[in-house]
Amino acid sequence: MSRIQLAGLTNAELARYVDNNGVTSATPEELQHVALRFIETFRQSLEAVGGSDVEDLFDEVTQVPFVFA
């Protein structure tokens, strides 16, 4: 994550960053951040099905959940 601070990007910006730079050039830390953000976005979208529009989640900065091994 030395190239850019991923934590401050919206979900759409993060997706665009990875798409523009290519997944194969991403560091393991960047891929882990993207995966954790995706998991949290998916979790929030399941909770939001009954109320707000799921597309609104892509304009937010999603918290990266902690993973306990």
C-alpha positions, -999 to +999 in steps of 0.1 A: +000+000+000+030+023-004+016+037-037-016+051-024-036+052+008-064+028+001-083+034+034-094+069+023-108+058-011-145+053-017-154+018-029-158+030-065-124+047-064-108+016-050-123-005-077-111+019-104-076+020-088-073-018-089-088-020-124-064+007-138-033-008-122-042-044-128-047-071-102-015-089-111+005-058-101-012-053-068+007-061-036-006-088-013-015-060+012-035-042-015-053-074-024-061-081+012-075-047+017-097-050-014-109-084-003-118-073+032-135-042+018-156-064-006-166-087+023-178-057+043-196-042+014-213-075+007-223-078+043-237-042+043-256-048+011-274-078+026-284-057+055-296-028+032-318-049+010-349-041+030-342-003+030-318+019+011-304+014-024-274-010-025-257+013-051-253+039-024-226+016-008-203+023-037-201+060-029-190+053+007-157+045+023-163+011+038-147+001+071-123-028+067-133-055+092-108-072+114-101-108+106-091-131+134-072-162+123 
